[in-house]
Every structure is written in structure tokens, then in C-alpha cells.
């Protein structure tokens, strides 16, 4: 019986998490941190692309 209660509570927790995801994120204010993380990833990708382009130019100048 205890096993069924535990399964029901886990199911209830999952339902609450899915149904009220936006409200929970707003309350925890986690969206700005996600946006900052995405921005940092984009900046890292742009820096890697710029490095690759400069390396290609350097190789073409050396040949």
C-alpha cells in the first residue's frame, strides 16, 4: 500500500511540474539566467567561428 502512495505522490509531483511549469519558472525567476547562459553560448560560438576564419586567412597568407 505504501508503494502505491509513493507512486501517486510522484505522479502528482510530475503533473504539478508540467501543468504549472511557467508559473514555477516565473516565481523562481530562472528565465533570465537561461537567457544569459544562451547568450554566453552564442558568444562562444561566434568567437570560435572568428578564430576559424582567422586561421584560414593565416594559412592562405602563408601559402
N, CA, C and O atoms as a MOPAC input file, in Angstrom:
PM7 MOZYME 1SCF
protein

 N      0.82000 1    -1.19500 1     0.00000 1
 C      0.00000 1     0.00000 1     0.00000 1
 C      0.86600 1     1.26200 1     0.00000 1
 O      0.55700 1     2.23700 1    -0.68400 1
 N      1.94400 1     1.23100 1     0.76800 1
 C      2.83600 1     2.38000 1     0.84000 1
 C      3.47500 1     2.65400 1    -0.52200 1
 O      3.72400 1     3.80200 1    -0.88700 1
 N      3.73100 1     1.58300 1    -1.25800 1
 C      4.33500 1     1.72600 1    -2.58300 1
 C      3.39000 1     2.49700 1    -3.51100 1
 O      3.84400 1     3.33400 1    -4.29200 1
 N      2.09800 1     2.22900 1    -3.43600 1
 C      1.12400 1     2.90900 1    -4.28000 1
 C      0.98800 1     4.38200 1    -3.90700 1
 O      0.80000 1     5.23100 1    -4.77800 1
 N      1.08300 1     4.68000 1    -2.63100 1
 C      1.03200 1     6.07300 1    -2.19100 1
 C      2.24300 1     6.83800 1    -2.71700 1
 O      2.11400 1     7.98000 1    -3.15900 1
 N      3.42500 1     6.20800 1    -2.67100 1
 C      4.63800 1     6.85100 1    -3.17700 1
 C      4.53100 1     7.09700 1    -4.67800 1
 O      4.91600 1     8.16000 1    -5.16500 1
 N      4.00800 1     6.11800 1    -5.40900 1
 C      3.84000 1     6.28000 1    -6.85800 1
 C      2.83700 1     7.39400 1    -7.15400 1
 O      3.04200 1     8.18500 1    -8.07400 1
 N      1.76000 1     7.45800 1    -6.38200 1
 C      0.76200 1     8.51500 1    -6.57900 1
 C      1.35400 1     9.89100 1    -6.29600 1
 O      1.06000 1    10.84500 1    -7.01500 1
 N      2.17000 1    10.00700 1    -5.27600 1
 C      2.78200 1    11.29600 1    -4.95600 1
 C      3.77500 1    11.73000 1    -6.03400 1
 O      3.84900 1    12.90900 1    -6.38000 1
 N      4.53700 1    10.77100 1    -6.56100 1
 C      5.46300 1    11.09700 1    -7.65100 1
 C      4.67200 1    11.54800 1    -8.88000 1
 O      5.03500 1    12.52800 1    -9.53000 1
 N      3.59800 1    10.83300 1    -9.19300 1
 C      2.75700 1    11.21900 1   -10.32500 1
 C      2.15200 1    12.59600 1   -10.13600 1
 O      2.09000 1    13.37800 1   -11.08400 1
 N      1.70800 1    12.90300 1    -8.93300 1
 C      1.16100 1    14.21800 1    -8.63500 1
 C      2.22400 1    15.30300 1    -8.79100 1
 O      1.94800 1    16.38000 1    -9.31900 1
 N      3.43100 1    15.01500 1    -8.33300 1
 C      4.52200 1    15.97400 1    -8.47600 1
 C      4.86500 1    16.24500 1    -9.93000 1
 O      5.11700 1    17.39000 1   -10.30500 1
 N      4.87700 1    15.21000 1   -10.74700 1
 C      5.14500 1    15.37600 1   -12.18200 1
 C      4.03400 1    16.19600 1   -12.82700 1
 O      4.30500 1    17.08300 1   -13.63700 1
 N      2.78400 1    15.90300 1   -12.47300 1
 C      1.65400 1    16.65000 1   -13.03000 1
 C      1.75600 1    18.13200 1   -12.67300 1
 O      1.57100 1    18.99600 1   -13.52900 1
 N      2.04500 1    18.41300 1   -11.43100 1
 C      2.17000 1    19.81400 1   -10.99400 1
 C      3.31500 1    20.48900 1   -11.73800 1
 O      3.18400 1    21.63500 1   -12.17000 1
 N      4.42800 1    19.79300 1   -11.89100 1
 C      5.57500 1    20.37100 1   -12.59200 1
 C      5.28300 1    20.67500 1   -14.04500 1
 O      5.73100 1    21.69400 1   -14.57100 1
 N      4.53000 1    19.79700 1   -14.70300 1
 C      4.20800 1    20.00400 1   -16.11400 1
 C      3.12500 1    21.06800 1   -16.26600 1
 O      3.22600 1    21.93700 1   -17.13200 1
 N      2.11000 1    21.00600 1   -15.44600 1
 C      0.97400 1    21.91800 1   -15.57800 1
 C      1.33000 1    23.35300 1   -15.20300 1
 O      0.81700 1    24.29400 1   -15.80900 1
 N      2.19100 1    23.53100 1   -14.22600 1
 C      2.49700 1    24.87100 1   -13.72800 1
 C      3.95200 1    25.26700 1   -13.95800 1
 O      4.52400 1    26.03300 1   -13.18300 1
 N      4.54600 1    24.74100 1   -15.02800 1
 C      5.96400 1    24.99500 1   -15.33000 1
 C      6.26600 1    26.48600 1   -15.46500 1
 O      7.22500 1    26.98700 1   -14.87800 1
 N      5.45100 1    27.18300 1   -16.23200 1
 C      5.69900 1    28.61700 1   -16.46400 1
 C      5.59600 1    29.42400 1   -15.17600 1
 O      6.42500 1    30.29700 1   -14.92000 1
 N      4.59400 1    29.14000 1   -14.37700 1
 C      4.42400 1    29.87700 1   -13.13100 1
 C      5.58200 1    29.58900 1   -12.16400 1
 O      6.04100 1    30.48400 1   -11.45500 1
 N      6.04400 1    28.34500 1   -12.14200 1
 C      7.16100 1    27.98900 1   -11.26200 1
 C      8.42400 1    28.70800 1   -11.71000 1
 O      9.16700 1    29.23400 1   -10.88200 1
 N      8.67300 1    28.73400 1   -13.03200 1
 C      9.86100 1    29.43600 1   -13.53400 1
 C      9.77200 1    30.93000 1   -13.25500 1
 O     10.77300 1    31.55800 1   -12.91100 1
 N      8.58200 1    31.50300 1   -13.39900 1
 C      8.42200 1    32.92600 1   -13.10100 1
 C      8.69000 1    33.20800 1   -11.62300 1
 O      9.32300 1    34.20500 1   -11.27600 1
 N      8.20200 1    32.31900 1   -10.76100 1
 C      8.38700 1    32.51200 1    -9.32500 1
 C      9.87100 1    32.38400 1    -8.94700 1
 O     10.37600 1    33.13500 1    -8.11200 1
 N     10.55100 1    31.43100 1    -9.56900 1
 C     11.97300 1    31.22900 1    -9.26200 1
 C     12.86100 1    32.19200 1   -10.03400 1
 O     14.04900 1    32.32700 1    -9.73900 1
 N     12.27700 1    32.86300 1   -11.02800 1
 C     12.99600 1    33.83400 1   -11.84500 1
 C     14.22300 1    33.20100 1   -12.50400 1
 O     15.31500 1    33.76700 1   -12.47600 1
 N     14.03000 1    32.02800 1   -13.09200 1
 C     15.14500 1    31.31100 1   -13.71500 1
 C     15.29900 1    31.63900 1   -15.19300 1
 O     16.32300 1    31.30500 1   -15.79000 1
 N     14.32300 1    32.27600 1   -15.78800 1
 C     14.41000 1    32.57300 1   -17.21900 1
 C     15.54200 1    33.54000 1   -17.56000 1
 O     16.24200 1    33.30300 1   -18.54500 1
 N     15.75800 1    34.60800 1   -16.80700 1
 C     16.88100 1    35.48800 1   -17.14900 1
 C     18.23900 1    34.76100 1   -17.10400 1
 O     19.12900 1    35.05200 1   -17.90300 1
 N     18.38500 1    33.83300 1   -16.17900 1
 C     19.64300 1    33.08100 1   -16.12300 1
 C     19.79500 1    32.18900 1   -17.34900 1
 O     20.90000 1    32.03900 1   -17.87100 1
 N     18.70400 1    31.60100 1   -17.81200 1
 C     18.75500 1    30.78800 1   -19.01900 1
 C     19.12000 1    31.64300 1   -20.22800 1
 O     19.90300 1    31.22400 1   -21.08100 1
 N     18.54700 1    32.84400 1   -20.29600 1
 C     18.85300 1    33.74000 1   -21.40100 1
 C     20.31500 1    34.16700 1   -21.36900 1
 O     20.95900 1    34.25700 1   -22.41500 1
 N     20.84200 1    34.42800 1   -20.17700 1
 C     22.25100 1    34.79800 1   -20.05700 1
 C     23.14200 1    33.63100 1   -20.46600 1
 O     24.16200 1    33.82900 1   -21.12800 1
 N     22.77000 1    32.43500 1   -20.08400 1
 C     23.54700 1    31.24900 1   -20.45200 1
 C     23.53600 1    31.05500 1   -21.96800 1
 O     24.57000 1    30.75600 1   -22.56700 1
 N     22.36500 1    31.22500 1   -22.58600 1
 C     22.27200 1    31.11500 1   -24.04000 1
 C     23.11600 1    32.17000 1   -24.73400 1
 O     23.75900 1    31.89300 1   -25.74600 1
 N     23.11300 1    33.38300 1   -24.18900 1
 C     23.90900 1    34.46100 1   -24.76000 1
 C     25.39800 1    34.13700 1   -24.68500 1
 O     26.13600 1    34.36600 1   -25.64400 1
 N     25.83500 1    33.60700 1   -23.55400 1
 C     27.24000 1    33.23300 1   -23.41800 1
 C     27.61700 1    32.11700 1   -24.38500 1
 O     28.71200 1    32.12900 1   -24.94900 1
 N     26.72500 1    31.15700 1   -24.58000 1
 C     26.99100 1    30.09000 1   -25.54800 1
 C     27.10900 1    30.65600 1   -26.96100 1
 O     27.99900 1    30.26300 1   -27.71600 1
 N     26.21100 1    31.58100 1   -27.32100 1
 C     26.26400 1    32.20300 1   -28.64200 1
 C     27.56000 1    32.98000 1   -28.83500 1
 O     28.16700 1    32.92700 1   -29.90400 1
 N     27.98100 1    33.69900 1   -27.80300 1
 C     29.22900 1    34.44700 1   -27.89100 1
 C     30.42000 1    33.50300 1   -28.06400 1
 O     31.34500 1    33.79500 1   -28.82200 1
 N     30.39300 1    32.38300 1   -27.36800 1
 C     31.45900 1    31.39600 1   -27.51200 1
 C     31.49900 1    30.82000 1   -28.91300 1
 O     32.57700 1    30.61600 1   -29.47300 1
 N     30.33500 1    30.55700 1   -29.48300 1
 C     30.27000 1    30.04100 1   -30.84900 1
 C     30.79300 1    31.06700 1   -31.84500 1
 O     31.51500 1    30.71700 1   -32.77900 1
 N     30.43300 1    32.33000 1   -31.65000 1
 C     30.90600 1    33.38500 1   -32.54600 1
 C     32.42300 1    33.54100 1   -32.43900 1
 O     33.09200 1    33.75700 1   -33.45000 1
 N     32.96700 1    33.43600 1   -31.23900 1
 C     34.40700 1    33.54400 1   -31.06000 1
 C     35.12200 1    32.37700 1   -31.73900 1
 O     36.17700 1    32.56400 1   -32.34500 1
 N     34.55700 1    31.18200 1   -31.64000 1
 C     35.15600 1    30.02000 1   -32.29700 1
 C     35.11200 1    30.17500 1   -33.81500 1
 O     36.07000 1    29.82700 1   -34.50500 1
 N     33.99600 1    30.69800 1   -34.33800 1
 C     33.89100 1    30.92200 1   -35.78000 1
 C     34.90400 1    31.96100 1   -36.24900 1
 O     35.52900 1    31.79700 1   -37.29600 1
 N     35.06200 1    33.02600 1   -35.47300 1
 C     36.03000 1    34.06200 1   -35.83200 1
 C     37.44700 1    33.50400 1   -35.79400 1
 O     38.26100 1    33.84300 1   -36.65400 1
 N     37.75600 1    32.66600 1   -34.82800 1
 C     39.07900 1    32.05000 1   -34.73600 1
 C     39.33900 1    31.16700 1   -35.94000 1
 O     40.43300 1    31.18700 1   -36.50400 1
 N     38.33400 1    30.38900 1   -36.33900 1
 C     38.48400 1    29.53400 1   -37.51500 1
 C     38.72400 1    30.35600 1   -38.77100 1
 O     39.56200 1    29.99900 1   -39.59900 1
 N     37.99100 1    31.46000 1   -38.91800 1
 C     38.15900 1    32.31000 1   -40.09200 1
 C     39.55100 1    32.93200 1   -40.11700 1
 O     40.17900 1    33.01400 1   -41.17200 1
 N     40.02800 1    33.36700 1   -38.95800 1
 C     41.37700 1    33.94400 1   -38.91000 1
 C     42.44200 1    32.90100 1   -39.20000 1
 O     43.43300 1    33.20300 1   -39.86500 1
 N     42.25800 1    31.69200 1   -38.71900 1
 C     43.21900 1    30.62300 1   -39.00600 1
 C     43.25700 1    30.30200 1   -40.49500 1
 O     44.32700 1    30.05000 1   -41.04800 1
 N     42.10300 1    30.30900 1   -41.14300 1
 C     42.06300 1    30.04800 1   -42.58600 1
 C     42.77000 1    31.16000 1   -43.35800 1
 O     43.49500 1    30.89800 1   -44.31800 1
 N     42.55200 1    32.39700 1   -42.93200 1
 C     43.22200 1    33.51800 1   -43.59800 1
 C     44.72800 1    33.42300 1   -43.39900 1
 O     45.48700 1    33.68700 1   -44.33200 1
 N     45.17200 1    33.05300 1   -42.21600 1
 C     46.59200 1    32.93400 1   -41.93100 1
 C     47.21300 1    31.83800 1   -42.78100 1
 O     48.30800 1    32.01000 1   -43.31500 1
 N     46.51700 1    30.70800 1   -42.91000 1
 C     47.02400 1    29.62100 1   -43.73800 1
 C     47.13300 1    30.02700 1   -45.19700 1
 O     48.09200 1    29.67300 1   -45.88200 1
 N     46.12200 1    30.78800 1   -45.67500 1
 C     46.15700 1    31.21600 1   -47.08200 1
 C     47.27400 1    32.22800 1   -47.30700 1
 O     47.84900 1    32.25600 1   -48.39500 1
 N     47.60000 1    33.05000 1   -46.33100 1
 C     48.69500 1    34.01100 1   -46.46500 1
 C     50.06000 1    33.32900 1   -46.40500 1
 O     51.01200 1    33.78300 1   -47.03900 1
 N     50.15100 1    32.26600 1   -45.66000 1
 C     51.42900 1    31.55900 1   -45.53700 1
 C     51.74300 1    30.74900 1   -46.79400 1
 O     52.91100 1    30.47500 1   -47.07000 1
 N     50.72900 1    30.36400 1   -47.55500 1
 C     50.97000 1    29.56400 1   -48.76400 1
 C     51.27100 1    30.44100 1   -49.89500 1
 O     51.50300 1    29.96100 1   -51.00500 1

